[in-house]
């Protein structure tokens, strides 16, 4: 179902999935020997993320950009200067092979996303929804989160939209533990962080969605039903507009107090 006209032109959504698959390029398959088990799990890609991203893109009638190369080769959600941009397979490459990996399997995705967002930003505000999943576990507070909304708390528009989105998700999926800037920090190194520097805050909102892989591992019918409710919640938050400030209870809350409470929290580093 198409969003209201105001939503399409005032804040146009774009969906991305940086860890959509676990594909190893044919020229590198020999390097993957002994890592077959890791390639099939969460260290290789975000299990369930592509399915959620596609459902969301269909619901919003938004373009979707997905990187299918395993992050064990190169991580499309890291900056080139970050040592973690190369995974277990990528670190086995010599410098020239790493340069080629960036050229062929890293930059194309990021350039396509930036080009699409820049084009739409010339016509109005863009909300970039980057879809991820995370493996729940004892590290930091991962075990206390089912759905995380990551954003930069220094940006009022992102902060306000994150509050509205959390309220919308809690209304439609009350069984989920929904947290802002958990289990990771929205300001840490990632594609939205890089795009904020390039595009500024007036036309660009970068929101990362983190769903627990325990949710995606539920029986197919249960996972599908929850996924549909979740994308409906996201669509309703977008239709209402990112500028309205609200808490999960529906009451307004001063932006300054929200910012202070965010600063007091402690988080795990991004995966």
Buried (B, 14 or more C-beta within 10 A) or exposed (E): EEBEEEBBEBBBBBBBBBBBBBBBBEEBEEBBEEBEEBBEEBBBBBBBBBBBBBBBBEBBEBBBBBBBBBBBBBBBBBBEEEEBBBBBBBEBBEEEEBEEBBEEBBBBBBEBBBEBBBEBBEEBBBBBBBBBBBBBBEEBBBEEBBBBBBBBBEBBBBBBBBBBBBBBBBBBBEEBBBBBBBBBBBBBBBBBBBBBEEBEBEBBBBBBBBBBBBBBEBEEEEBEEBBEBBBBBBBBBBBBBBEEBBEBEEEEBEBEEBEEEBEEEEBBEBB
